[in-house]
Amino acid sequence: MKKVRIWGVKLRPNSPELKKVYLKLERFLKSKGEEAMIEKESGNMIGIKGGQMKEVLKKVDGLISIGGDGTFLGLARESFLSGKTILGVNAGSLGFLTEVSLEEVEEVLEKIILGECVEKERMVMEIELPSSKNEKVYAVNEIAIKGKNVAELVRLELWMDGKYVNTYSGDGLIVATPTGSTAYSLSAEGPILYPFAKNFIFTPICPHSFSQRPLVIPTTFLDIEVRVPAKGRKVVVVVDGQEEHELKRGKGLKIRKAEKGVRVFSNKNNDFFKVLREKLGWGERN
């Protein structure tokens, strides 16, 4: 594991109270011969000069996200192509992506400095949108394909390696990564996958048939396409809940596993199933 000397830091937006957390982190890193570099928007929020994210990514060796899963997602989407590894610190509530609590952050950073933490990779979904430039966007959690107008029934066709699979009729379709299996897909009764697995989940949103069930497939399928029928309604594609694209009638989008994933620091003793028990209340007696 490459030794980290300079850490890029992103804070949860609209949370100026995190200034104390950042200053404490900065002091701790300095005491270990390390350095913190805050990105511009976070710096503006707490009155500290920061750098543009592109410049931060060029200079730092690792990244720290302080906030909730949304903060982590935003940083991951901005940085995964750089290959920089992220430490997710939970200053929110649920936190499936942010493994480390504020109380644990110094202990975990100490382990990273000593080389006692491991680096793992979460897969990222690459989505090719229909345009003259074959525009590509990336999702860490999921894409949600829904009607452009609220409460409008949509029909979506799923094709894999040139073979027709199904037509989904309902409020839409979620295509999730294993990381996203505990997000929007879970609320639509999708399955939970181990976060470092290599699969896609297709979860219908409020389907108009009880036979429409979630589908899990391996990423070895190389040509996955979701199409809007020529006589169907226009839909929007929402990427990780943070950006939106229109998909017109008769058009389709292609999905594949991105060549690079999101690299994360993980405590060797971290237990995903313990996290599920804590977050979802598994095993609790009534």
Secondary structure, 3 states (H helix, E strand, C coil): CCCCCEEEEEECCCCHHHHHHHHHHHHHHHHCCCEEEEEHHHHHHHCCCCECHHHHHHHCCEEEEEECHHHHHHHHHHHHHHCCEEEEEECCCCCCCCCEECCCHHHHHHHHHCCCEEEEEECCEEEECCCCCCCEEEECCEEEEEECCCCCCEEEEEEECCEEEEEEEECEEEEECCHHHHCHHHHCCCCCCCCCCCEEEEEEECCCCCCCCCEEEECCCCCEEEECCCCCCCEEEEECCCEEEEECCCCEEEEEECCCCEEEEEECCCCHHHHHHHHHCCCCCC
